[in-house]
């Protein structure tokens, strides 16, 4: 299906992949999203279903961005490549992004240091703080 946007460097077609096969004709299409305020809740689900009735909105757990590896990668791109936003052209942006590909060659898995013992201590501290704050008058 040809793009509805004649300028390939311009904004993407807002109907995106849902307007193309095979997504146009199934009985259901699941969209997995994080819990950003712009696309959570019944209003967001209703907006999507009003345009694409076969859409089923599925959210990742709250405070579980670490589950979304794509989100992690783009967060790193934002911090390491796009900030500061001092690019003067799309060509500069392209060069900076392509130059960042070296990250993929040196990246390694995160070494988690937060242990079960740390979690128990944190939960105990939180419990203690909640107990202290509940005795205060409003």
N, C-alpha and C positions, 0 to 999 in steps of 0.2 A: 504494500500500500504506500503510495507516495506521501511524503510529508506535506502537511498543510502549511508549513512555513517555508516560503521560497528562499529565505536567507538562512543557510545552514549554520551561520555563526550567531544568529539571533536566538531568542528564547525558544525553548522546546514546545512542542505541541502539548497544550495542557491536558488533553485527553490521554496522552501517553500510550503505553502499551495496551491499555484496556480497550482502545478503539481498534486494535489489530488482532488478527487471528494468531494464536488459538484462544486468546483471552476474550474475544468478543462474543463467542457462542457457548461457553460452558454454562452449566447450571449454577455454579458458584466459583468465585475467585476470592482467595484469601489474601488480604493485605496485612502484612505483619509490620507493626510500627512500634516505636517507643512511646512513652507517655508524655511527650511534649504537649503543652496546653493547646496548641493549635490543632491537634488531631486526636484528642482523647474525649471520651464522654459520648453521650447519646446524640448531641448536636453534630459532632464530627461524623459519627456513623450515619446519621440521617442525611447529611450533605452528600456523602459518597453514594449512599443508596438511592438518593433522588436522581443522581446522574447515571449511576450504574447499578441497577437493582440487584444484580447477582453478587455484589461486593459484600464480603464478610470481613469486618475489621477485627484484627486480633492484636492485642497489645502485649509487649514483653513485660515482665514483672517490673514494678516500680523499683527504682534504685538498683537496677541490674544491667546498667550499661556495659558492664564487663562481659555480658553474654553476647553482645553484638560486636563482633570483630570489625565489621565495616565501620561502625561508629567510632571505634577506637582508632582505626587507621585515619579516618578523616579528621578526628580530633587532633591527631599528631600533625597532619598536613596543615591544619589551621594554625597551630602554634608554631610550627617550624618553617612553613613555606609562605603562608598568606599573611602573617603578621610580622612586621607592619605592612599595611596596605599601601605600599609606595610604588606600585607598578604603573607604568605610564601607558601600557598598551596590552592587548591580548597576546601579542607576540612575546612580550616580557613575561607574562603569566605562563604561557606555554613553556618557555625556556626554563623558568624557575621550577615548574612542576616536573618537567623531564629531568632536570638536574637532581631532583629529590629522589629519583628512583634508586639511587645508591642506598637509601634507607632500607630498602627491601633486601639488599645484599648483606647488611651488617646487623639487621634486626635479629633479636633472639627472644625466646619466650620469657615472659615475666617470671621472676623468682619471687613467689609469694612468701612473705615473712610473717604475716598475721596468722597466728596459731590458734588452736582451739582454746588454749589457756588465755591468750589475749582476748578472745571473744567473751569468755566467761568473766574475766576481769572488767571488761567494758560494760557488759550487761549488769554486773553488780553495781558498778559506778552509776549507771543510768537509773537503776532501781533506787539507789540511795538518793539521787537527785530528785526523782519523782516523789519519793516519800517526803523529802523536806519541803518541796514546793506545794504539796497538797494541803499542808497544815496552815498555809497563809490565807488570810482573808482577801476578798476581792474588793 
